[in-house]
Amino acid sequence: MIVECRSSPSSLLLTTPTKSPLEYRSQIINSTKNLQTPRIQKTHRQKSKPPILPIKKTEQKNKNIKKKSYIYTTRTHKSSNPLSIPLHSKNPSSIYEDIQNLARNGKIKEALTVLDYCDKKGIPVNTTTFSSLIEACIRLKSLHHGRQIHTFMNINGFEDNEFLCTKLVYMYTSCGAIEDAERILSNIPSQSNSVYPWNALLRGNVVYGGKRYRGVLDTYAQMRESGIELNVYTFSCLIKSFAGSSALTQGMKCHALMIKNGFVSGSVLLQSSLIDMYFKCNKIKLARQVFEEIPEQEVDDVVWGTMIAGFSHNRLKREAVEYLRWMISEGVLPNSIILTTILPVIGELGGLKLGKEMHGYVIKTKSYSKQIFIQSGLIDMYCKCKDMGYGRKVFYGSAERNAVSWTALMSGYVSNGRLDQALRSIIWMQQEGVKPDVVTIATVLPVCAELKALKQGKEIHGYAVKNRLVPNVSIVTSLMVMYSRCGHIGYSCKLFDGMERKNVISWTAMIDSYLKNRCPDEAVAVFRAMQLSKHRPDPIAVSRVLSVCGELGAAKLGREIHAHVLRREFESNPFVATNIVKMYGKCGDIEKAKWVFDMNPYKGPMIWTALLEAYGDNEMYREALRTYDDNVGSSGFNPNHFTLTVLLSICNRAGFADEAKKIFNSMTRRYKIDASEEHYSILIGLLNRLGHSEDAERFTHLSSLATSR
């Protein structure tokens, strides 16, 4: 173990004793402990059996006994079940109701005990009772108990009951036992052409995992071969499966079959499913086309919500807001699902005014203002809009706060640079009795890394170990980064070596940890091991490692990664190509940087900016400005915010005051780029250093005017 789990009043993570779950006990058992029973004199000659207590007298002595409680009928002999039903005083209907109540409350073990007792006493069980038990197994994903219930069903002669067989098929598939579900389906009489058991198999495959769409396709093919008449629910399950696995071709074939059989028109459920599938397959035009084909009077909040969620999923934030406004103009008000979808979008756009309008609507509806997920969405939205005051006001005005709302506030502190407050919030939430979850820990660990707060990081590690959160890959990866930033690379190595399930992110984090601690040879070794593993570096991992190689000047590892890029044909990826150019520039190989730039067929502003930066890193200042002047506005090179930063930095290092003013004026006037505080700071610093005090004062005034807007 790397970290000891300690608890003290000053600890970052408080430790409070947790109560073990209460065992199911009848109220009668506790109330009959003090009953007076006839004493039997013990002798060596004769051993008498303990008397059986008369139930009626016992009930008279205990007025608080409920009518439907279960009691022990003897003092020494335990019955076949721990509840010992007095069958002579309870009719079967009452017993069925008790079993169903136990199932609804998730007490499957107790329900099965009563079921077993009924079986031994020859009491038949009805269909409704078995249905409740199967539904409980589905909710709890309890395959073991589901098999037991299946056995009891067969004993009671329900093996051919279509309703219960349908429930069993769904239970087995949702628990991952696909073969058992198919076995039940094959035992259904051939003359039964009911679609419902087949739909249960399809739905179970969707619930168990979207990537099982091959199994869905096989089931679908068998249904068509068997002559099963497909219904709306069948196609809905199929579309959901294809959306989850992004199987566009199969989804379009299914769409064509639905049109052929007349299922699409008039079914809002299927139309919403199709919109969702096309959005998840990144086919925005097709999703819009399906939406436009729906008659206006049939477009409800579900369809609008699907469109808004689809735009948000594809990071088309402005389109999501446009459709929200369109929806409201049509007289459809946002429901709770739409609110939780649109609030993060508004926050990312910085639309504070629209966010306040949504907040006003939430307050007006009253019922939504009590929903904690909407409250958390409002907190997150205000924090992203840089309005921590309103975010804190919503947070402290909530009647109830849970881990989600606390994590939203912590994330807001982090995004607004208040790292100390974010770290302290994990103490405050525990003082309120709220337990940090996986997302909370994943949010606060990067704060410890940024502040190099090793002590607090160790306490969080101890908490994660104690609460069995360490197997979580994201938590372990965050711990690795935290320890490496604090200079304890050995801890990062132990965590990495102890991971049972590594992914691309954890491999990249280990390489990054070595590079940050100036261990390039070890980073090369990890990168080579990663290439031999099943987790090959992807474009994101490659881009991250290339940027670190450039910062540290690790040319050897950079060249090796470049070779990997060529083998995997990642060179056309704009992020990868940009980082290769930057890496060679920072490592002093400007010729190689220029060669990579020339070989790239797609030259956008990112790679042009990377080339200018490479010239600047190698003190080729005139060449950088000449390249900019010759190519700006042509060849797809339209400068952006980052281009302006790089050019002003080059002029600052070279001492080019006139060129800096010219670039600054052209960027703000010709290309309509709003200069940031950083841009003004670089230019004003350059002008002051070179003695251009009047120009510096003028730009200082312009900066103050821009800040006050």
N, C-alpha and C positions, 0 to 999 in steps of 0.2 A: 504493500500500500504506500502510495506517495505521500498522502496527507492524512494526518490524524484528525478525526472529527472531534472538535472540542466545543463545549458549550459554557458560556459565561455571560454574565449580564451585559458585558461590553461587546459580545460577539456580533459580527455582522448578521449572521443568521441565527436567530433565537431557536432554542430547542424546547419544545413543549411536549409533555407526555401525551401520547395519542391513545385514545380508548379503543380497545379491541371490540369488534362488532358483537352485539348482543346475540346470544343463542336463542333460538325459538323455544320459548317455554309457555306453557299454559298458565293463565292466571290462577287456575284452580290448584296447580301443584304448590305454588307458594302459599296459597291461602289455607291449604289442608295440612301444612306441616305441624301445626300445634293442636290438631284434633286429639281429643282424649279417646283412647281405645282401650278395650278391656285388657287388663294385664293377665298373662297366663303364668302360673307358677311353674318354674322349671324344676324338674326332678330328673334324677339319673335313670329312673326306671322307665319313664314314659316321655316320649317326645311328641308333642301335639303340633299340628299345623296351625299357623297363625290364622285367626278368623278372618273371614271376608267381611269387610265393612258394608253395612247396608247403605246403598246409594241414597235412598230417600232421606234417611236420617242425616247423612253427611250434608246433603243439600240444605236441610233445615237448619243445621248448625252454622252454615256459612251463607249468610244472606247476600254476600257480594258476588256469589258465583253466577256467571252468565249462563244462559240456557244452552249456548252452542260451544261450551268449553269441554275439553277432554280431560278425564281424571283417571287416576290409578284406581283399579278396583281391588287390588290387594296390596299389602304392605311389603311383602318379601318377594313374591314371584313377579318378575318383569314380564310384561306382555310382549307380543311379537312386534309391536311398534311402540315408540316412546310416548305416544299420545293416548293409546288405549281407549278407543271410542266405545262408549256405552251404547251398543247397537240397539239394545232393547228400548232405549229412550230417544233414539234419533232415527228419523226415516231416511231413505236413500237420497231424496231430494236435498235434504239438509246437508248430507255428507258431500254430495256433488258441489253444492255451493261453497262449502269450506275448502274443498280442493281447488276450486276455481279462484277463490280469494288468495290462497297461498301462491298459486301460479302467477296471479296478477302482481303480487308483491315480490316476485322473484325468489320465493322460497321453494325451489324445485325439490330439494332433498326431502323436506317435510311433506310436500304433496305426494311424492313417490312413496313415502312410508305409509301414508294413509291409503294410497292406491294398492300397495302390496297387501295391506290388511284386508281391504275389500276383496281382493282376489282370493285370499285364504279362506274368507268367510263365504265365498260364492256370491258376492253382491256384484251384479253387472254395472258397468259404467257407461254413461251415455256419450253421444258424439260431441256435445258442447264441452264437456269436461276435457276430453282428449284434445279438442281444438285449443282450449286455453293453455293446456300444458305444452303443446307444440309451439304456440306463439311465445311462451316464456323462454323456451330453448332458442328460438330465433333471436329474441332480444338479447339474450346473454351469450349467444354463440356457443352453447353447451352441447357439443356433439355426444358426449358420453351419456348424459341424461336423455337426449333425444333417442338414442338407441334403446334405452330401457323403456321409454314410452312406446316406441314402435313394437317392442315385444309384448307389452300389455295390450296393445291394440289387437295384435294377432290372437292373443288368448281370448279376447272378448269378441272375436269374429268380425273385426273391422278391416281385414286385409284387402277387401274388395271395395271398400267405401271410397267413392271417387273424391268426395269432399276432403276426407282426411288424408287420402293418398296425395292429393294436390298440396296440402299443407306440409306433408312429410318431404315431398320433392323439394319444396322451397327451403325447408329447414336444412336438409342435407347439402344442398348447393351453397346456401349462405354460410355453412360451416366448412365448406371446402371439400366435402365428401361427394364428389361428382359421380363416382362409380355407383355408390349406393342409390343416389337419385335416379340414375339411368336404369338400375336394376328394378326399382319400384315401377318406373314407367313401362318397362318391358313386360311386367307382370299384369298390367291392366288389360282386361279382355279386349281382343282385337275388334270386336263389334262396337266398342266404345270409341267414337271419333271425337271425343270432347277435347277442346283446345286448352282447357284450363290447366291440366297437369303439365302440358308442354310449355305453356306460358310461365308456369312456376319455375321450370327448369331454366328458361331464358332469363327470367328475372333474377334467379339465384346466381347465375353466371355473371350478370351485370353487377350485383351487389358484392360478390366475392372479389371481383377485379375486372376493370375495363380491358385489360390486356388479354383476357380469355376470349377474345372475339372469334378465335378459330373454333373453340367449342361451341360458341353461339352459332356460327355458320353451319357446323355439322348438325346441330339440333334443328336449325331452320331447314336444312336440306332434307332431313328425315321427316319433318312435318309435311313438307310438300310431297314427298314420295308416298307417305301414308294417306294422303288425301285429307289431311286435317284442314278444316276451314279456318283461315287466319282471320283475326279480328283486329280492332284498333290497338288493343293492348299488346298484341304480338308485335306489330310494327313499332310501337313505342319502345319496347324493350330492345328491339334490333337497333333502332336509331341511337338509343342511349349507349349501347355497347360500341357502335362504330365511332361515336363522338369521343368516347373515353380512350379509344385506341388510335384515333385519327386515321381510320380506315376509309379514306375518301372514296375510293373506287367502289367498294362494297356499299357504302352509304348512298352513292348516286344510283347504283343498280336497284337498291331497295326503294329509293325515291321514285324511280321509273315504274316499278311494279305497283307502288301505292297509287300513282296517277292512273295506271292502266285499270286497276280494280276500283277506282273511284273513292279511295279512302281519304285523300288529302283535303278536298274541298269539304268544308263544313266541320272539320275536326280541328279545333284550336289546339288540342293536345299534341296531335301529330305535327301540325305546322310549327308549334313552339319547339318541338324536339328537332325538327329539321333545321330551324334557324340556329339552335344551339350547336348541332353537329357541324354545320358549315362554318360557324365562327371558330369552333375548336380545331377545325382543319384549315383555318386561316384563309377561308374563301369568303371574303367580306361581301363581294358583289352578289354571290349566290344567296347569302343570308338576306341581304336587302331585297333581292328579287322575290324570295318566298314571303317576306314581310309585306311587300307591296301588293302581292296577289291576294292577301286576306281582305275581305270586305271591311269597310270602316266600322260598321256596327258590331263586328265580331272581335275587333281588337280590344282585348281587356288588359288589365294590369299585368297578367302573366306574360302576355306577348310583349308588352312594353318592357317589362323587367328583363326578359330574355335578350332583347335587343341591347338594352343598356349594359347588361352584364357581358354580352359578347364584345361590345366595343371596349369595355374596360379590360377584358381578358386579352385583347389584342393591342392594348396600350394606346387606343384611339380615344384619348380623354375628351377632346373637344367635341367629337361626334357623340360621345355618351351624354355630355351636358346638353348638346343640341336636341337630342331625342328626349331628354328629360323635360326641356322647355316645351317641346312639341306635344308631349304627352299631357302636360298640365293644361296647355291651350285647348286640347281636345276634351277637357273636363274630367280626365282620369287623374286621381290624386295618388301620390306615391304610397305604397304599402311598406311594411317593415323591412321586407327583403330588398326592395329598391333603395330604401334609405341606407341600409348597410352596404350596398354596392356603390352608391353614388358619393357618399361622404368621403371615402379615401380618394376618389377621383378629384373632387373639389379641392381637397387638401394638396394633392400633387400639383394642381394647376394654380394654387395660391388664390383661389376665388373666394376671398373672405366675405364679400358682399352676398354672393349666392349662398355661401355656407350659413350666414346669419339668417337668411330667408328660410333655409331648411330647418334651422334651429327654432325659428318662430313657429313653423308648421308643426314641429314635434311638440312644442309646448302647448300649442292650440289643441292638438288631438288628445292630449292627456294620457291616453293609454300607451302611446309610443314613448312618452317621456319617462315611463316607469320601466321600460325594457333596458336592461343593463348593456346589451350589445349596441343599441343605438346610442346610449350615453357614452360608451367607449369610442364609438365612431365619431361622435362630436368632439370628444377630447383630442383624438388623433387629428381630426380635421383642423381644429384651431391651432394645435401645436405646429402642424405643417405649414400653416399660414403665418407662422411667426407671432401668433397672438397667444402667448403663454398665460396672460391674465385671464382671458375668457376660458381657456382650457382648464386652468385651475378652478375657476368659478363653477364650471360644469361638474368637475370632479368632486369638489367638496360640497356641491349642492345635491349630489346623488343620495337618495335614501339608502341605497345598498351599493357596496363596492366589492368587487371580486378580483381575482388575479388578472383578468383581462383588462379591467379599467386601470388597475395599478400599473400594468405593463405598458398600457397606452400612455400614461403620464410619464413613466420612465423614458420611453422612447422619445417623447416630446422634449424632455430635458436634454437628452442626448443630441437630438437634431438641432436644438438651440444652443448647444455648447455649454450647458450647465451640467457637467459631468459629475461634480461633487454631489449635487442634489439628487441626481439619478442613483448614485451609489447609496446615499442615505435613505432613499425611498424604500429600499428592500428591507431596512430595519423597521421603518414606519408601518409598512404593510403587515409585517408580522406582529407588531404591537396591537394592530387592529384584529388580529386573529385570522388573517388571510395567508394562506400557504403559497409560496412561490411555486410555479409550475415550470415545465420545460422551456416555454417561450420566455418567461421572466428571466430564467438563468441565462438563456442564450442572448438576451438583451443586455444584461448587466456585465457579462464576462468581457466583452470588448471594451467596456468602460474601464474595468480593472487593467486591461492591457494598455489602454491609452494613458492612464494615470500611473502605470507601473505600480499599482497597489497590490503588491505580492501578498501581504497579510490577508486582506479581504478576499483576494482570489483563492487563497488556500482554504479559507472558511467556506467559500461557496463550493469549492471542490469537495470538502468534507460533507457538506449538506447534500450534494449530488450523489455521493457514494452512499450515504445513509438512506436516502430516499430512492435508491436504485435508478437514478437517471443517467449514470455513467455509460451504460451500453448505448445510449443515444449518440449517433454519429455526430450530429451538429454540436452537442454539448462537449464531446471529447475533442473535436476539432477546435472549438473555441478555447478550451483549456490549453491545448497545445500552443495556440497563438499567444495566449496570455502568458504562459510560462516562458516562451521564447522572447517575448517583448521585455520580460522582467530579467532576462539574462540567464535563465535556468533551462538551457537547451536539453540537459539530461532528463528532466521531467517530461519534456515534450517527446523525447525518444521513447521513454518507457510507456507513455500513453499510446503512442503510435504503434509500438510493437505489441501492446496488449489488446489492440482492436481486433475483434473477430471479423467485422464486416467493414472493410475500408471502401471508400469511394473516391472519385476523382478529386473532390474537394479536400479530403483528408490527405491524399498524396501531395497535392499542391501545397497545402499548409505545411507539410513536413519539409518540402523543398524550400519554401519561403522562410521557414524558421532557421534552417541552416544558413541561407543567404544573409538573413538579417543579423546573424551572429558571426558573420565573416568566416563561414566554413564552406567555401565553394566546392572543394573536392567531395565532401560528404553529400552536398546537394546534387552533384553529378551522379554519384552512386545511387541516390534515391531515384533520380530521374530515370536512370537505366533500369533499375528494378521495376519502376512503374511501367516502362515499355514492355517488360516481360510479363507483367501481370495482366489480368483480364480488364483492368481499368486503364485503358490507353489515354494519354493526355488529349483533351478536347481543345477546341480553339480558345475557350475562356482560360483554361489552365495554362495553355501555351502563352497567351498574351500576358497573363499575370507573371509568369516566370521570366519572360523576356524583359518586362519592365524592371524587374528586380535586378536582372543581369546587367541592364544598362546603368542602373543606379550604382551598382557595386563595381562596374567595369569587369565583370566575369566573362571575358571574351570567349574562353574555351567552352564554357557551358552554353553560351549564346550561339556559337557555331553549331554545336551538337543539336540544339533545339531547332535551328534553322534547317538542318538536314532532315530532322523528323518532320518538319512542316512540309518539306518538298515531297517526302515519301507519302505522307497522308493527304497531299494536295490541299493544304490549308492556305496556300499563299494568296489565293484570291479573296480570302476573308479580309475585309478592310481593317479590322482591329489587329489581326495578326500581322499583316503587311506593315501597318503603321508602327507597331512595336518593334519589328525587325529593323526598320530604318532608324528608329530612335536608338535601339541597342547598339547598332554599328556606329552610329554617330557618337554616342557617349563613350564607346570603347576606342575611339580614335581612328576607325577605319572608314573614312568618308567615301572612298572609292567604292567599297562594298555597299554602303548605304545608297549611293547614287545608282549602282547597278540594280539593286532590289527595286528602287523607285522606277527605273526605266522599264524593268521587266513586268511591272504590275499593269495590267490592261485597264483597271478601273481606278482612275485618279480623282478622288474627291478631295474636299478641303482638309480631311484628317491627314492623309498621306503627304499633301503639299506642306502642311504645317510641320509635319515630322521632318521633312527634308530641310526646311528653313531652320528648324531647331538643330539639326545635325550640323549644318554649316556654322551656326552660332557656337556650338560646343567645340568646334575645331578652329575657332577664331577666324573664320572666313566670312567676315562681316559684310564686305563689299559684294561678295558673291551671293550672299543671302538676299541682300536688298536688290541686286540686279535680277536674280531669279524671280523675285516677287514682282518687280516692275514689268518684266517681260511676259509674265504669264497670268497676272491677276485679271480676272474678268473673262478669261478664255480657257480653253481646255478643261472646262468643268471646275475651274478654281474660283470659287466665290468665298472670300475670306469670312471667318466667323470670329466669335469672341476670343477663342484660344489663339487664333492667328494674330490678332492685335496684341495679345500678351507677349507672344514670342517675338514679334517684330520690335516692340518697345523695349523688351529686355536686351535684344541685340544692339539697338541704338544706345541704350544705357551703358552697356559694356564697352562699346566702341567710341562713345563720346560724340555721337552724331545728333546734335540738337536740332538742326534744321530739318533733317530727314525725319526725326521723331515727330516734330510738329506737323509736317506734311502728311505723314502716315495717319496720325491721330485725326486730323481734320478730314481727310478723305474717307476714313472709316466711319466717322460719325455722320458726315453729310452725304456721301455718295452711296455707302452701303447700309446706312441707317442702323448702325450697331451702337447701342447705348453703352457708353463708356462706364466701367465699374470703378469702384473706389481704388482697386489695385492699379488700373490703368492710369488714373490721375496721379496716384502715388509715385509710380515709376517715372512718369513724365516730369512731374514737379521736382522730384529728387534730382533728375538729370539736369534740368534747367538751373536749379540752385547750385549744383556742383560746378557747372560751367560759367556761372556768373550772370546768367540771363534772369536777373531778379524781376524785371517788369513782366516778362512772359510767365515766370513762375507765379507771380502774384495774380495775374489774370486767370490762369488755369486753376489756381486755388479758389478764386471767387466762383468760377464755373462749377467746380467740384462741390462747393457748399450749396449752390443753387440746385444741383442735381440731387444732392442728398435730402434736401428739404421737400422735394416733390412727393 
